[in-house]
Amino acid sequence: MSKPMSDADFEELLGKYEHSFKSGDLVKGTVYGYDSEGAVVDIGGKSAAIVPNKEASNDNKKAEEVLEKGKEYEFLIVSEPDENGKLILSRRKVDLFYAWQELKKLKDANEIIKGDVVQIVRGGVLVDIIGVRGFVPSSQIQNRGTEYKVGDKMEVKIISLDEEHNNFVLSNKKIYSDSIETAKEEIFSQIEVGQVVKGRVVRVTDFGAFVDIGGFDCLLPLSQISWKWVEHPTDLLKIGEEIEVGVFDVDAAKQRITLSLKSITPDPWEAAAAEVKEGEFREGLITRIKSFGAFVEIYDGVEALLPHNELVDYQNEKNVILNVGDKINVCILKFNPQDKRISLGFNAPTEEAPKEEPKEEAKEEE
């Protein structure tokens, strides 16, 4: 027959099942109900613990919306037991802790993260990343003219973390700058002068156009757009247009690639060599007028300079004013297709009479 348990024995046995909980401990507990305060959780103590609604999640949802009844979770004890032995727990702080560990990994790996825009604020937008809100300044948005709205997706990278103050800064722009650097390395390892590549016109300036050839913008100078005179790149190119271009120059040290449309089209000077003859008259089109003369297209894509004095003499003689777009008959005085040079005039060259050798005068006899 077993010996009856004394009060001392009972107290000793009960002590084995008591738990000493203190603020800051990480504990496991099972949700077994809800009340007006939040979720009621069994963590193995003498009395139940409470997860207030405000400590249930980072997105301000009620405890019953995020903590499933009968399921075990990790919680952080955020207060010492009160007079009734009740403990206050937080699931939100646990989620936040693990989220920050994950954010550190994402930053170290330089990962591209897709987040949700949750608020538009002055100077940028707030984006939710795994339950934590990060700030994307306007200066770190690639297309600054883009107007984001709540619910939009945004691809970002983490550029700074401040766990102590619970904030971090994101960049949408860094994704593009990093991808450009990667594209540069790949392109410069493969590209050579003379190659023909496909690209897309992404920007136009007065001095040329920029063409994207696989994530890297290259310059197509105005002088390399056409054999004909081009007043402005928009005369022949449109933003977004897909074109084939030749690689004209590669400067790896300065990270520059120059492109050419002229190099992949037939050289009109070669064709003109078989058609244009010195001494003949041809009808030409005035394409430009400068202080030193007028440029006249005398063959498709081939221009020559008509000197200023010839232009003035012609206008005075004919009592006309010549303008760009006018057609005139000019004479090919000299033609050097190798050097791409032509001399023009209005009068055919005349053969110079052979100079007579000076006659030797008779010496006076002494």
Residue, then its C-alpha position, 0 to 999 in steps of 0.5 A: m500500500s502506497k504511502p499517502m502524499s504529504d503537503a511537502d511532497f505535493e509542493e515539491l511535485l508541483g514545483k517540478y511543473e512550474h515555469s519561471f517566465k520573465s520579460g524578453d524570453l522566447v517561448k512556444g505556446t498554443v492558441y486555444g481561444y480568443d477574448s476581447e483583448g486578443a488571443v489566449v495562449d497556453i505556454g505551460g504556466k500556471s495561468a494562460a498568457i495573452v497576445p493583445n491584438k496590437e501585438a499579433s502582427n505587423d499589419n494591424k490585424k486582429a489576433e484571431e485573423v492571424l493566429e490560428k486556434g490550436k496551432e503552436y507559435e513562438f512568442l516573446i514575453v513582453s511583460e512580467p506576470d501581473e498579480n494574477g500571474k498573467l503574461i503579455l506576449s507578442r507575436r509581432k516582435v517575433d515576426l519582426f525579428y525574423a524579418w530583419q534577419e531575412l532583410k540582412k540576408l537579402k541586402d548581403a546577397n544584393e537581391i532584387i525584391k518585389g514589394d507592395v506599395v502600401q503608402i504614398v508619402r512626401g518624398g517617396v513611397l513606403v513598400d512592404i517587404i516580408g511584413v516590414r515597411g521600407f522607404v523608397p525616396s523619389s531620387q531612388i525611383q528609376n522613372r521619376g515620372t511614374e506615379y505609383k499607387v497603393g497596391d502596385k508592385m515595385e522591384v527594389k534592392i535594399i541600400s541601407l538597414d537601421e534595425e535599431h530605429n526599425n527603418f530601412v531604405l530601398s532603391n528601385k533605381k539601383i536595379y537598373s544601374d546594377s544591370i547596366e554594369t553587368a550588361k557592360e561587362e558582357i558587351f565589352s567582352q564580346i563586341e568588336v569594331g565592324q560587328v553589326v548589332k541590333g538595338r533600340v533607339v532610347r534617346v535623341t539629342d541634337f548631336g545624335a541618338f542613343v541606342d540600347i544594344g542589350g542593356f547598354d546605351c551607345l552613341l550613334p553620332l549625327s555624322q554616322i546616321s546617314w551618307k546624306w546630310v541630316e539636320h536632326p536625328t529625328d528626321l530619320l529616327k524615332i524613339g523606340e525604333e528597332i534598328e541594325v547598326g554597325v560598331f564604329d568604335v570601342d573604347a573599353a577604358k572610357q566604357r564607350i561604344t560608338l555606332s554607325l548606320k553609314s558603315i552598314t549601307p553602301d558608300p555612295w562615293e564608290a557608285a559616284a566614281a563610275e558616274v561622275k566625271e570631271g569637266e561635266f555639268r550636273e544638276g545638284l541640290i543645295t543642302r546647306i549654305k554657310s559663310f564659306g559657300a554652299f553644299v550641293e548634293i550632285y549625286d545621291g548621298v554625295e555632297a560637294l562645296l561650291p565656294h562662296n565667291e562662286l555663289v555670290d558671282y552666280q547670284n549677282e549675274k542671274n540676279v537671284i538669291l539661292n536657298v536650301g532646296d534650290k536646284i542648280n547646274v554646276c560643273i565638276l572641276k575636280f573629283n577625288p573619290q578616294d578622299k571624298r572631295i569634289s571641287l565645283g564651279f559654274n564654268a567649265p575649266t579651260e585648258e591653259a595655253p602652253k607657255e612659250e620658252p623665253k627666247e635667249e637674247a643675242k649677246e651684244e658683241e663686245 
